[in-house]
Amino acid sequence: MTRPSWGAVVAVSAAFLGAGALTLFVLDRRRTSRRNANKRKKNAIPPPKDLNGGSDFEAYYRDRLMTGEALLAAGDVEHGAKHLALAVALAEEPETLLKILQEELKFEAFSRLVDVELKAALERLDAQLKKQSKE
């Protein structure tokens, strides 16, 4: 019986190691994509059910304010600003609320609120209004 050459042993070992590394890479990508999807789902802001006022609307408005303030206090500027931007977009007097928030919030949070999140919140509410008017 002949013994295999070292080159063949190394080639077979490298093939098994490569297949194992590829499998680990694929499984890690699958795991992180699921984790990111769960994180996006968890951080999603539910749309208001009714934009015509009423107690549900007021509760939703207050919830956006409180959630935004809590997230900012916890250091999550991005998501806190999203919630506060939605509250500003829903407010009866948005200018007054913006003045209060400008006095109370750190510069970083307020600038993100005004520069980035407010436009997105207004677009989201506009889409929600169009959807409700079609129904």
Buried (B, 14 or more C-beta within 10 A) or exposed (E): EEEEEEEEEEEEEEEEEEEEEEEEEEEEEEEEEEEEEEEEEEEEBEBBEEBEEEEEBEEBBEBBBEBBBEBBEEEBBEBBBBBBBBBBBBBEEBEEBBEEBEEEBEEEBBBBBBEBBBEBBBEBBEEBEEEBEEE
